[in-house]
Amino acid sequence: MHKSIHILLLEDSQADVFLFREALQTAPISAELTAVLDAERGVELLHQDDFQPDLIVVDLNLAFMSGHDFLKECCSIVEGPPCIVFSSSLNEKDREMALEMGARDYVVKPVELRDYVSMVHGIIERWGPKP
């Protein structure tokens, strides 16, 4: 039996937050989602002692602070929760930079809903808690 997973999602698109939340409804393990619309709020949360996500999923194109800047500030810590970039960018430079700045994986958001749900499930299965 899998335990549940607490995910911090940094995503400035309300539509993508909705899709991510919906995909979690059919995920292989139960999930608690904390979604924030900007990286600055994500940084604030991660500096709170009582906030301990198991996984961080970040979009690169965020308002105020970019996903790359968030990675540099919060995800370069080896013992922290894994940071996964979930972006629509197909740019290889974005991918390389994200991985250099501490992202453990770079996943391109699919266009089709079924593929989107499968991709969210795949992220959780790969980076979530093991039985």
MOQUIFEN-V68604 format. One record per residue. SS is DSSP state (alpha for helix, beta for strand, coil for the rest). PSI is psi in degrees with one decimal (999 if undefined). NEAR is the number of other ideal C-beta (glycine too) atoms within 12 Angstrom. Layout:
<<SS,PSI,NEAR> <SS,PSI,NEAR>>
This chain:
<<coil,129.2,9> <coil,146.6,16> <coil,174.5,16> <coil,166.2,20> <beta,140.5,34> <beta,119.5,27> <beta,132.1,40> <beta,119.4,39> <beta,122.7,44> <beta,106.8,50> <coil,123.0,39> <coil,-2.0,29> <coil,116.0,22> <alpha,-35.7,14> <alpha,-42.4,18> <alpha,-35.3,30> <alpha,-44.3,26> <alpha,-47.5,18> <alpha,-42.9,29> <alpha,-45.2,38> <alpha,-42.8,25> <alpha,-40.5,20> <alpha,-33.2,32> <alpha,-22.7,32> <coil,-28.8,16> <coil,17.8,18> <coil,156.6,28> <coil,-17.9,26> <coil,158.1,26> <coil,145.7,20> <beta,140.0,35> <beta,130.9,23> <beta,127.5,31> <beta,113.5,31> <beta,131.8,32> <beta,147.7,32> <coil,-10.8,23> <beta,154.9,26> <alpha,-32.4,35> <alpha,-41.2,23> <alpha,-37.6,26> <alpha,-42.6,40> <alpha,-45.1,27> <alpha,-46.8,20> <alpha,-44.0,26> <alpha,-19.5,29> <coil,-1.6,15> <coil,130.7,14> <coil,-30.1,7> <coil,6.8,9> <coil,111.4,21> <coil,81.6,19> <coil,155.3,35> <coil,-21.6,30> <beta,139.9,39> <beta,127.3,44> <beta,123.1,51> <beta,136.0,52> <coil,151.9,43> <coil,-35.1,37> <coil,87.0,28> <coil,155.3,30> <beta,151.9,21> <coil,-57.0,19> <coil,128.8,27> <coil,161.7,28> <alpha,-34.4,43> <alpha,-43.5,35> <alpha,-37.7,27> <alpha,-45.2,40> <alpha,-45.2,41> <alpha,-40.7,22> <alpha,-37.9,26> <alpha,-16.7,33> <alpha,4.3,37> <coil,-1.9,20> <coil,118.5,17> <coil,-39.6,10> <coil,1.0,8> <coil,175.9,22> <coil,149.1,31> <beta,139.0,31> <beta,125.5,43> <beta,126.4,40> <beta,130.2,42> <beta,94.0,42> <beta,157.5,34> <coil,-6.2,24> <coil,126.8,23> <coil,2.7,15> <coil,121.0,17> <alpha,-32.9,12> <alpha,-39.9,14> <alpha,-44.4,27> <alpha,-50.0,23> <alpha,-44.9,15> <alpha,-42.4,23> <alpha,-44.5,36> <alpha,-37.0,22> <alpha,-30.8,18> <coil,7.2,27> <coil,-6.5,30> <coil,140.5,38> <coil,-21.5,28> <beta,158.0,27> <beta,114.2,35> <beta,128.8,36> <beta,130.3,25> <coil,124.8,32> <coil,159.6,23> <coil,-39.8,12> <coil,137.8,11> <alpha,-46.9,19> <alpha,-41.3,15> <alpha,-36.7,17> <alpha,-48.6,28> <alpha,-45.1,24> <alpha,-39.2,20> <alpha,-42.6,31> <alpha,-44.4,41> <alpha,-40.8,27> <alpha,-40.0,23> <alpha,-45.8,40> <alpha,-43.2,39> <alpha,-38.1,20> <alpha,-40.8,20> <alpha,-6.0,29> <coil,-179.1,31> <coil,146.6,23> <coil,154.1,14> <coil,999,9>>
